[in-house]
Amino acid sequence: MQRRWLGNHSLEVSSIGLGCWGMSHAYGPADEKESLATLSSALDMGINFFDTADVYGDGHNECLIAKALRHHRKDVVIATKFGFVGDEHGKVSVCGRPDYVITACEKSLQRLGIETIDLYYLHRRDPDVPIEETVGAMADLVVSGKVRYIGLSEVSAETLLRAHKIHPVTALQSEHSLWHRDVEKTLLPRCRELNVSLIPYCPLGRGYLTGTVKSLADLAEGDYRRGIPRFKNDAMARNQQLVERLKRLSRQSGHTPAQLSLAWLLAKSPSIVPIPGMKRRRYLKENAAAAGIQLSQALMDELDALGRQVSGERHNAQNLLFVDQ
Ligand SMILES: NC(=O)c1ccc[n+]([C@@H]2O[C@H](COP(=O)([O-])OP(=O)(O)OC[C@H]3O[C@@H](n4cnc5c(N)ncnc54)[C@H](OP(=O)(O)O)[C@@H]3O)[C@@H](O)[C@H]2O)c1
């Protein structure tokens, strides 16, 4: 497995990381035994970059990672996030208050069973708290040794710059894939300018770009994707054209649609490290192999052209409100 540096030569991680969200929540039923086996196999394959968050399964995901990786602390880079909070009625909001940053970090450290978080992200910007205050508290965590490096998720280029002035930001995690390319307009250039790595989340379009999800019938009851406009039946049917073209390129090149999706991201910049979500061992080898694929310029051009017309929003209306524009 190839390696890449995050930020300004801060953290060295496998070129492909592992998104762990689906192991606790979101994409069909969780299976703890299989999740633990997946985490262990990922390590065996040289994947050392594990992505979680306090909100994934309400702490379950961090505990799962602790269970799987506790004997490999020195070999792994653990990234987690804070910021989403729920009230007793289930209403979700974002909190970036400095006192909350400290409390959330303590809780994540306890669940993860570690003394220092390698990369600590603000999951979403709190619109009521200046970013300088939130990042100031994150910087204090670095000083006190609770966190090694800091990151932000789904913020604008302007917010990234303001945050970076307070403390160097090592990584920005945002949605980026063949069917969602907004970050390429202003964020990717800003990341290059500031030496911030881009960590694309949902690099496989929540599974859609792999060609295995064609209609709502392919998704379990309660699957998170059922609430996303892009996964409504009409939009999914229209977006099949994109997947069909991706499948054609896949047949011609000898790589799977998932591999093309990941190799295309890796080719965009040497500081991009995608974190495909996998809750089963089934796709590990295939996705890990994408790190070694070199795409020709002609194939890059064809892939670039794919996502020009995508139907449906990528988040539901509520979650779009949390995205910093
Ligand atoms: N910062 C944020 O706000 C944010 C938001 C969303 C996600 N994330 C992070 O990003 C990670 C990745 O995103 P994601 O998991 O939402 O979406 P994703 O990586 O685009 O897609 C995950 C889905 O693709 C399936 N899959 C993986 N490899 C495949 C292959 N080769 N062939 C067919 N299907 C394949 C997975 O199946 P199985 O589940 O069956 O293995 C899963 O259903 C998450 O796990 C999480 O850590 C962050």
The ligand as an ORCA input file, in Angstrom:
! r2SCAN-3c Opt
* xyz 0 1
  N     -17.315     14.466      7.224
  C     -18.540     14.084      6.948
  O     -19.495     14.844      7.100
  C     -18.786     12.685      6.433
  C     -20.014     12.370      5.824
  C     -20.198     11.066      5.360
  C     -19.181     10.128      5.488
  N     -18.014     10.470      6.100
  C     -16.900      9.503      6.237
  O     -16.532      9.070      4.936
  C     -16.561      7.638      4.875
  C     -16.905      7.187      3.473
  O     -18.166      7.663      3.063
  P     -19.441      6.719      2.962
  O     -19.162      5.436      3.638
  O     -20.589      7.506      3.455
  O     -19.651      6.531      1.399
  P     -18.800      5.813      0.241
  O     -17.434      5.496      0.709
  O     -18.950      6.662     -0.955
  O     -19.635      4.479     -0.022
  C     -19.809      3.492      0.959
  C     -20.724      2.417      0.398
  O     -20.095      1.826     -0.742
  C     -20.050      0.413     -0.596
  N     -18.793     -0.057     -1.236
  C     -17.524      0.179     -0.844
  N     -16.652     -0.336     -1.733
  C     -17.391     -0.947     -2.692
  C     -17.055     -1.667     -3.867
  N     -15.789     -1.836     -4.245
  N     -18.078     -2.167     -4.618
  C     -19.372     -1.984     -4.249
  N     -19.744     -1.284     -3.145
  C     -18.762     -0.774     -2.369
  C     -20.082      0.163      0.900
  O     -20.594     -1.130      1.115
  P     -20.549     -1.908      2.531
  O     -21.010     -0.906      3.549
  O     -21.462     -3.024      2.337
  O     -19.171     -2.309      2.820
  C     -21.004      1.288      1.368
  O     -22.356      0.917      1.229
  C     -17.578      7.255      5.953
  O     -17.456      5.909      6.356
  C     -17.258      8.253      7.041
  O     -16.129      7.812      7.803
  C     -17.797     11.737      6.550
*
